[in-house]
Amino acid sequence: MPRKTFLTALFLMLGFLASGSFARAQSATPPAPPPLPSPTPTATTPPAILIIQPTPAPTPAPQGNLLEQFWQTYRTAIITALISALIGGILVGVWLKQMAEQLAKWTSQLFHFLFDRFASAPLLRWRFEKQYRETLAAAVQKLASSPLVDREVQLDKVYVPVQLTEETHALGETRLEDYYQWKEDRRRQQRQRALSPWEAVQRFDRLVVLGDPGAGKTTYLAHLAFLCARRERLPTYTPLFIRFRDIGDVTRLEEAFPKALAERNFPNAARFIERRLKTGRCLILLDGLDEVPTETRHQQVIELVQNFADRDHRTQGRGNILVISSRTYSYEHGQQLTGFTKTEVMEFDRPDIERFAYNWFGETQTPLAAELIAELQKTPRFLDLARNPLLLLLITFRYERERNLPKLRAELYQHCIYTRIISWNTQRGTHRGRFGETDKWRMLRELALDFYREAWPRLLDKEALLAWLEKFAANLHFPEDTTPATLLDEVTGTSGLLQEWAIGRYGFSHQTLQEYFAAEGVDRLGQKEGAALLESHFEDPAWKEIILLYCGLADKADLLLRRLLVRAKRGGKMLWLLAGRGLTEGARGVDPSVIQQIAERQVALLYQEPTGEEALTPEESDELIAGLKTYAAALLSEQVESLLAGDTASAALLAARLLPDTAPPALKEAVSAGWRPSPAPRTWKNAAPPPPPSAGSGPRPPPRSWPGWRTPTPPPAPRPPAPCAASEAWTT
């Protein structure tokens, strides 16, 4: 007997016993009152006379005394009976309430059992389908709520439709530089064959959507499911959104569909979904083919999808639509589906970035969105980073809170990494405590540096990575049961910075963040060892961004730039550009003479007309001028005066382009009017006027009209300016 029922019966019995004792007490005979005195005859002498005197009736006792006597006599029984009755009444009420609730529950279960049993019947189907669509729409809305930010992100409010391209290329080599060059070439080609999200679905009923981590593949499928569930697109279709990792042990793919509907409030939908499949009215969205945990399981799900597609194609033709998402590298280097069109998610372009910013801030903060776009346009590397939707989300969120972008790229990257390692896990509650955030950061830093230092391929086999982890963890203190496999699982699962791109092959989630980690690793080596390592890779394109990020991270980059200056005097244009970019990144602790020599040589590159590989492109020219105005603004006024003294159209034009905002008003007026100031005396003793143009090269035509521009008629023959100490460095 249940404990609650036993206690209820016990208290009821006590109540009844108390009530019985009270009743017996009421029925008991009260004690008899004392007898009244009887009349006594009086003896007399005859004649005797009998005198009878009536005895007066006793005065009745006051009523109050009787009640008090009754209370004193039965007080204990009365109190016991009242308490027992109260407790018994409460327990009986509780018992009756529980019985009523249980009866209602049984009735509801029976009703829902019968109702759900016939959910696919025509009379009830509309009700469950509506409920399913509402639940699905609400579920995919949550997919846009990134755990990286602490605000609710509504899919229909901020989503920017990605463009798809039919054109994908297999990558034969996996070296980093090959992959990055392929990515740049691909970006230029994709726009010619771009497809809108719904255009791709309408054109192809068998579609594979590929993309890099954070490119928006899952959000694209969620967008399709959301609009279809709300009947805004393909209103006659039933959407099915399923992750590959959630497909159970089934022999046919369609066996997993009723479970997906049941999880979203459409029970017993087997007959319903069977009819929908036969009529060709299902939009089947399968997300994350690359997330299947093992190679064996990966092979199984590929066969499930392929068999389903073959059966459906043979019986119904172009009815049901099947869309699958996967990471590009995993799909291109694994088994592929037959009869499916491969498309790839394209990176955001500038209109997409602008649209996302305005969607994020909304109508109430439109000026803030415009400010963010302007800041991104000032920093091409930030703009390039924002092409990835996930990283754009981080940039936008930071700007919303800080109202500015960091002055240095390294600061933004550091913020993104901090968010991924710490803030993401704080929001999700996924801290495991085995591998601290500091150790994770250190591991990623050293791993990224070894990727470049050892010239590893872009993706590292799991066995090699576990061997590296074992060496890394040898000097760290972890619990005894910690293994390299558990550490790898934790890092990949809690940060997203190191990911399994293909089955058993790992790499960093984004190139830029990998370069930042490597630059941090170089900085931790120390100034001398770090400069020596970077010096051996000055002309390696794969190390360019690492060198630049190191300049922004190091407390003292003087030694590196001195070595770069020596090498640039022999190496040509690209090393001078690299030196200027390093100063633009915010290099600290650099001797002013080093800065002056780099600035003078860059002005000379702008003025001269080199040919062949040494010729500056328009983009490089604009970059040089922007950099000079950033790190050498105090030196440009003297350089502008020297250029105006050259009395050539190209020199005057370059002077106008180099004129800093801090220049004296007289110099601004002279540049605007095209006036040539007197070349002597010079106020900058070591000023380095540019050398004359090379023979046979005429003045460079101005790319734009400058105020007050005057064309010299005819230009006098160029004459070399007076030599100075600093100018000798150009010919060394």
N, C-alpha and C positions, 0 to 999 in steps of 0.2 A: 504494500500500500504506500502511495507517495507520502512524503513527510508532511506536506501541506494539508492533505486530506485527513491524515491521522490527527493533527493538531486541531483541525476544525471540529472533528467528531468529539474529541476530548473536551473541548470547551463547551460544546453543545450539551454533553452529558452533565457537566458540572452545573450548567444553567438549569437544566431540568431537575436535578437533585435539589438545588437550592429552592426552586419553585415549589417542589413537593414538600419540603420541610416547612415552608411558610404556610402551605395549605393545612398541614397537620396541626400546626400551632394555632391556627384560627379555629379549627374544629374542636379543640380540647375544652372540657368543662371547667369554668372558673370556680374558685373555692367558695363554699356556702357562707353566707353572712352569719354572724352570731345570732342565736335564737332570741326572740323577743320574750320578755318576762310575762308569764301567765298570771291572770288575776287570782288572788289568794282570798278565800272566804274568812270572815271575821266571826269568831265565837261570841254569842251574847246570851244572856239569860232570857228565858221566855218571858213575855213573847219576844221571840227573836225577829229581828228585822234584817233582811239580807240587802246590803247596799253594794251595788255593782257600779264601779267607776271605770269608764272607758279609758283605755290606754292611748295616749296621744300618738299619732303616727310619727315615725321618725322623719326628721327633716332630711330630704334628699341631699346627697353630697354635691357640691358644685361640679359642673361639667368639666371644667379645666382640670380638676384633680383626677377625673377618670381617664382623660386622654393622656395626661402625664404618666399615670400609672400604667396605661396600655403601652406607651412608648418605652418606659423603663423596662417593661416586661419583655417586649418583642423587638427591641432595637437591633440587636445583632442579626436576627433572622431577616428583618426588613432590609437592612443594608446589604447583606449577602445576596438576597433575592434581587435587589435592584442592580447591583454590580454584575451579577450573573446574567440577568436579562439583557443588560446593555452590551456586555461582551458577546453574548450569544446572538444578539441582533446584528451586531457589526459583522461577526463571522458569517452569519447566514447571508448577509447582504453581499459580502465579498465573494462568497461561494456562488451565489446566484449570478453575480456579475461575470465571474470567470466562466461559468457554464454558458452564459449568453454569448460571451466573446468567442469561446471555443465553438459554439454552435454556428455563430456567424462565420468563423474562419472555415469550418468544414463546408458550409454552404457556398462560400466564395470559391473555395478550391474546386468544389464540384462544378460550380458554374463555369469557372475559367477552364477547367479540364474539358468540359463539353464544348465551350466556346472555342478554345484553341484547337480542339480536335478537328473542328470544321472550319479552321481559319481560312483555308484555301477555297472554301465554298463560295459561289458567286455572291451570296447575300452578305458575307462578312469580309470578303477579300478587300473591298475598297477601304474599309476601316483600318485594317492592318497595314495595307500598302501606304496609306497616308501617314500612319504612325511611324512606319519604317523610314519613309522619306524624310520626315522631320528629324528623326533621331540621327540619321546619316548626315544630314546637312549640319546639325549641331556638332557632330563628332569631327568632321573635317574642318570646321571652323577653328577648332582648337589646334589643329596642326600648324597654323600660322603663328600661334603664340609661342615664340621662341623662348626657351629657358634662359637665354642670354640676357634678356631684358626683364625688368620688373614692372611691366605694364601689359595690359591685355591688347593683343593685336588681332583685329578682326580681318578675316580673309577677304571679305567683300569690300573692305574699306581701303586696304593698302596694296592689294595684289596688283602687280603689273604683269600682264600676259607676256610670257616669254615667246620668243620666236624659235621655230624649229627649222632645221635644214636637212634635206635629204642626203647631202654630200658628207660622207665620213671617209676617213682614210686610215688604213691600218698603218701602224708605226712599226717599222722593221727593227730599229735600234731603240734601246731604252736608256741611252746615256742622256744626262740632263740637258746638255746643250742641244742635242738633236731634238729632244721633245719640245723644248721651248721655241726653237726655230720653226718647227712644224706647227706649233700652236699659233705663232704670229702669221704664218702663211695661210693657215686655215681660216683665221678671222677675216682676212681680206676676201676670201673666196665665198664664204658662207652667205653673205648678204645677197648674192646674186640669185640664190635658190631658197630664200627664206619662205616659211609657211607660218601662218597664224595658228594658234592652238586648235581652233575648231576646223580650220581648213584642212589640217593634217588628219583629223579624225574622219572628216567627211570623205576625203580622198582615199584613205587606206583603212581597211577594216582589220588589218593585221599590222600592228605598229610596235616597234621597239624604240623607246625614248632613252637616249644615252646622255651622259653629262658627267662633269667632274664633281667632286664633293662640294656641296654648298651651291650648286648651280641652279637648284630649284626643280629637280625632277619630281620629288614627292609632292611639292606644292602644286606643280602643274597637274598631276593626277587628282589631287584634292580639289583643284579648281574645276576640273571636268565633272567630278562627282557632285560637287556643290550645286553647280548650275543645272545639272541633269536632275538631281533630287528635287530641286525647286521648280522643275518643268520650264525653266527659262531657255534651255537648249535640249534638243532631242526629247520633247515632252512625252513621246510614246514609248521611250526606252526606260528600263529599270536599271539603275546603276548598282554595281557591285564593286566595292572598294576593299581589297584584301591584300595583306602583306604576305609575301612568300614565307616568311618565318612562322606565320600563324597557320599555314596549311598543315593539317594533321596527316596521319597515316592513312591515306586514301589510295584506292586503285584507279579512280577516275577523277579528273579535276572537278567535274560538276558535283561530286559528292561533298565537296567543301562549301558549296554555295548555300545550302539550307542553314548550316551553322552560322555563316556570316549574317544571314537575315535574322536568325533567332537571337543573336547577340544584340540586335537593334530592334527588338520588340515586334518581330514577325515570326511567331512560332509555327512549327509544322508546315513550313512553306515548300516542302519538297514537290508537291503536285503543282503548286503555283509556279515555281521556278522552272519546272520541267516544261510547262506549257509556254512560258515566256521564251525559253531557249528554242523550242520547236518553231515558234512563230518568228524567231530572229529579232527579238526586241530586248536584248540585254547589252548594256555597256559594261564590259568586264575590265576592271582596272586592277592589275597585279603589280604591286610596288616592291622594289628592292630585291631583284634577282641576285644581286651580289651579296646580299645579307644572309644567304643560306649558309649555315655554319660549317658544313663539311663538303668535301668534294663528292662523296657518294650521294649525299642528299641533293647536292646541286644537279647531279646527273639524273636523279629521280624526278625532280620537279621539271627539268627540261623535257623529259619524256612525257610527263603528265600534260604539259602545255602543248607539246607538239601533237600528241595523240588527240587531244580535244580539238585543236585547230583543224586537224585532218578530217575528223569525223564531222565537225560542224560545216566545213567547207564542202564536203562531198554531198551532204544532205540538204543544206540550206543556202549555199552560196554566200553572197554578201549580205547577210542579215545581221547577226551579232557582231559587235565591235570588240576587239581584244587589244588592249594597250598594256605594254609591259615596260617597266623602268629598270635601269641598271647603270652602274658606273661604266664609263667608256672602256677603261683599261681592262676591267674584269671581263666584259663581254667580248671585246676584240681578241683577247688572248685565251678564251675558253670556247666551249661548245656553243654554237649559235643555232638559232631556230631557222627552219626552212620555211620559205613563203612569207616571211615578215619583212616589212620595209624598215630599214634602219634610219632613224632620224636622230639629230643631236640638238640638245638645248644650247642656244647661242648665248654668249655673254651679253650683259646689258650694254647698250650704247648710251650716248649722252642723253637723248630724249627719254630713254627708259629710266636713267638715273634721276633726271629731273622730275619725271612723273611720280616715281616712288617717293621722292622728297616731299612733293606737294601732297601726296596721299597721306604720308606719315604725319605731317604737321597739321593737315586739315585747313579749313577755311579760316579758322581763328588765328592761325600762325603762319599765314602766307609769307609775310616778310622774312620770317626766320628760314623758311625753305629757300627763298631767293638768296639769302646770305650764305647758306650752306653750299649752294650750287656755285656761287662766285668763288668761295674758298677752294672748292675742289678744282675749279678750272685754273686756279693759280698754281696748283701743285699736281703736275701730270702723274706722278707716282701714286698719289692718293686717288686720283681719278681712275687710274688703271686698277687699283685695288678694289674700287667700288664697282667694277664690272661684275664681280661675284656677288650675287644677291645676299648671301649670308654675311659677308664682310661689309657690304653696304648697310645692312641692318645695324651692325656694330658701330659704324661710322656715324650714322644718323642718330642713333641713340646717344652716343657720346656728345655729339654736338648739341642735342636737345638739353642735356644736363649741364654741359660746360660752357655753351654758347661760343665755342671756338674750336678750331682744330689745333693740335699741337704744332709748334713751330718746326719741329723736327719729325721726320718720318719715324725714326726709332721710337719716339714717345707714343705715337699712335699704334705701332705694332706691339709695343709693350703693353699698352692698354688692352688690345685685342687678346693677347696671350693671357694676361691676367684674368680677363673675363672668362676665357675658355677653361682655364685651369681651376680657378677658385670660384668666381661668381656663378658660373654655370652649375657647379656642383652644390653650391649653397642654395640656389633656387630649387634644384631638383632633389636635394637631400641625399646625394649619392656619395658622400665622403665615406670611404671604407676604413680609413685609419691605418692601413698597412703601409702605404707609400705616401709620405707627406708631400705637400705641394712644393716645398723647397727641393726635395729629392727629384720630383718629377721634372721640375724646371731644369735642374742640373743635368738629368739624364737626356732630355731633349736637346739641350745645348751641346753636350759632348757628342751625341749621336749625329746631329746635323753637321758639326764640324768634321767628323770622320767620314760622312758621306762625300764631302768635297775633298778632304785631304787624301783619302784612300781611293778616290775616283771610283766609288761604287756605282753600280747601275741605279737608275731612278728608283727601282723597287728592290727591296732586299728580301731574300728568302727567309722564311720563318726560322729555319734551323740556324742560319748565320746570325740572325738577330738575337735569338736566344743565347747563342754562344757569346755574343757581345754583351748582352745583359748580365750574364754570369760573371764576366770579368768586371763589369761596372759595379756590381753589387758586392764584390768580394770584400771591399773595405768598409761597407756600410753595415749598420746593425739593424737587422730585421728579425721578426719572429722565426723560430726554428723551422716552422712548416712553410716558410716562404720559398718559392721557386721562381726561376726566371719566367716561367709561363704565367704564374699568377701576377707578377709585376707587369708583364706585357698586357695581359687582359685588363688590368686596372687602368693603365695609362690610356689604352685605346678606348676603354669604355667610359672614362670619366672626363677626358679632355677633348677628344675629337681632333687633336692636333696630329696624332700619329694614327693612321688608319690602315685597314687591310683593303687595299685597292683591288687585289685579285686574291683568289683562294691561295692562302699560304704565302702571300707576298705583301710586304708592308712598305709604306712610304708616308711622307708628311702630307697633310691635307691641302696645303697651299704653298706654292713656291716662295712667295714673299716672306712668309713666316719662317720657313726653313732657312732662308738666307739671313733673317734676323738672328735666329738661334746660332747659326754658324758665326756671325759677327760677334755675338756675345762670347762665344767660345774663344775666338781669337783675342778678344779684349782680356779675358781671364788668364791668358798665357803671359801677360806682361808686355811692356812697351817694346823691349828689344826682340824677344822671341816672336811676338805678334807681327812686328814690322818685317822681320826676316821672312816669316811665312808668307805674308802678303806680297813681299817683293818678288818672290819666286813665281807669282801668279799675276803680275801686272798686265800681261797681255793675254790672259785667259778670259774669254767672255763669261764663263760660268762664275768667275770670282768677282766680276765687276761690282755687282750690288753688295757683295760682302765687304769689299773695300770701302764703298761709299757709306754703308751703315756703320762700319767700324769708325770712320771719321766722326760720325755723329754720336757714337757711344763713348769713345776713348776720352779720358780726362786730358791726355796730352798726345796729339797726333802729329807733333812736329817732326819726329824722327821718320815716320812713314812718308810725309810729304817731302822731306828733304831727299830721301831716296828716290821718290817718284820724280822729283825735279831733275835729279842727275840722269835718271833713265830717260826722261822725256826729251832732254837735249839731244839724245841720239835716236830716240824712237819715233818721233813724228807726232802728227796731229792727235791721234787717239789718246796718247798719254797726257798731252796738254789738256785735252778735254776732261780726262779723268781727274787730273789735279784740280781743275776748276770746279768740277762737280763735288769733289771732296770738301773743298772750302765752302761751297754752297750748302752742304749738309750740316754745317755748323761746327766744323773742326775747331777744337780748342787747344790752347797752349802752343800756337804756331808763331814762330818768329816773324815780325813784320817784314823783314827782308825777303823771306820766302814768299809771303803773300804778294809783295811788290813784283818779284820776278815772274810769278805765274800770271799776274794781271797784265804786265807789259807784253808778255808773249802772246796772250790771248788777244790783246788789241792788235798786235802785229798780224795774227792769223786773220782777223776780221778785215784788216786793211789790204793785205796782199791778195793776190789772185792766184793761189797755187792750182796746179792742174792735177788730173788723175786722182789717185786715192787721197791725196792731201787736200783736195778741194772741200770746202765747207758746204754742206747742204743748207737750204733755208732754215730747216728746223734746228740744225746745230748752231747756226748764226744767231737765231733768236734765243737759244738756250745760253749761249755765251754772254750775250748782252744782259739777259736777266740775271745771270750769275754774278757778273761784274757789278751790277747795281746792288747786289745783295752783300757781297763780302768786301768789295773794294770801292764803295761809293765815295769815300774820302779822297781817293786817288784819281777819280775820273775827271775832275775839273781841270787838272793840269794836262791830262791826256787830251781833253777836248781842245784846249788852247793849242796844243802842239798840232793837232789835226787841222785846225783852222789855218794854222800857219803854212800848211802844205799847199794851199791855194789850188786844190783840185776838186772836181765835183764829187768824186768818191770819198775824199777826205772830209768834205763839208757834210756830206750825207751821213757818214759814220759818226761825225761829231754830234749831229742832231740825234742820232739813235742812242749814243752813249751818254748824252747830257743827263746828269743825275738831278733828282728833285731838289737836292740841297745846294745846287750850284748858285753862285752869286747872280743877282738880277742883271748885272752888266753882261755877264757871259751868256745868259739866256737870250738877251736882246741881240748880242752879236751872232749867236747861232741862228736865231730867227731871221736876221737880215742877211746872213751869209757874209758878214764882215770879217776880214782877216786882221786880227790884232797884231800889234808889233811883236816880233818873236823875241825881243830882248828888252829888258833883262828878264830872265826866268826867275820865278819865285820858288820853283821846286828844283833844287840843285841837281838831283839825280833823275830828273824827268827823262823819260825814254820816248822821244818822238818816233813814230813808226818809220821804217825804211821806205824808200821810194818803191813804187810798183815795179814789178819785173818788166824787162824790155819786151815790147810788143803787146803788152796787156793794157788796154784802154781803161778808162774809168768805169767802175761798175754802175750800171743804170739804177737810179733810185727806185725802190719798190713801191714808194708811195709819195704823194706830194706833201712837202713840208712847208709850213708858213714862211713866206718871205724868201722862198728858194729862188736863186738866180743862177742861171747857167753861164759860166764864164765863157767869154767869146774873144779870141780863141784861148784855150787854157795854155798858160805858159809851160815850158818844159819843166818837168819836175826836177827839183834840186834837193839833194840830200840834206837833212838838217845836221846841225852841229852834233858831233858824236859826244856821248857821255858815258860814264862808267857803266851804268846799268845796261845800256844798249849793247855793250860788248857781249853780254850773256846770250844774245840771240844767235850770234854766229859761232859760239863756242861748241 
